[in-house]
Amino acid sequence: MSESNYVETFDEEGNPVTFELIDIIEVDDIEYALLLPVDSESTETAEDEVEVMRIKRSGDEIEFETIDDEEEFNRVADYIQQVEDEMDD
């Protein structure tokens, strides 16, 4: 995987966190990133810890925002589950 598939964000305390960008999906005209946390010491990803973040674009800048609204998060999670179910069929 190329370096361009890694993104760095900051947690609530301002600490940098590195993620591997797995996919970008669109739900209700809003883009969301599917991200896997990367262990900074081993550069390995934790396959069972997918994070979903809203993508906010401003010109060439891209920000990843935590989804705080439970209803919005549930819509995105339902969409992901629906896609997974269709892939399993």
C-alpha angles and dihedrals in degrees: 000000000000124000089247089072091066122086132184124216133165128247126226091279094050096256116144116249123191122214135182110232106230102173145335118228133183123223121175091349092304123114121228130188123221105213135183118207112240121216100235093211098050100020088226122138126229102233095201097052105073113168122205117208133175115244117227116191124199111174106302092342121100123195127188114217129194114242104238097168109090093205092053092047091050092051091053093044091050090051092050091049091049091052091048091050091051091050091052092054 
